[in-house]
């Protein structure tokens, strides 16, 4: 039982930060919104988890995610949400600075 609990905890730690890593990567660095990872998680829960719409652009505009993908996306996003909230709060001064376009040092 203890091993299962520790394994689940380790899995949560490994999955935590996925949205933060994704939205703050070089590919998506042009975003100037505040709390981007938290927004990404919320959009994943609502758009993919509830509505079934794909998280990324698909060739077929009528494509809907299967139930298993919807459930998995919702669960992983809910696990990642608190981690994203904390990291977005830690990065808030830098996000605010880039949003305002201020060239001064923090």
Secondary structure as GFF3:
##gff-version 3
##sequence-region A 1 106
A	DSSP	alpha_helix	2	15	.	.	.	ID=ss1
A	DSSP	alpha_helix	18	23	.	.	.	ID=ss2
A	DSSP	alpha_helix	36	43	.	.	.	ID=ss3
A	DSSP	pi_helix	44	50	.	.	.	ID=ss4
A	DSSP	alpha_helix	67	90	.	.	.	ID=ss5
A	DSSP	alpha_helix	92	100	.	.	.	ID=ss6
###
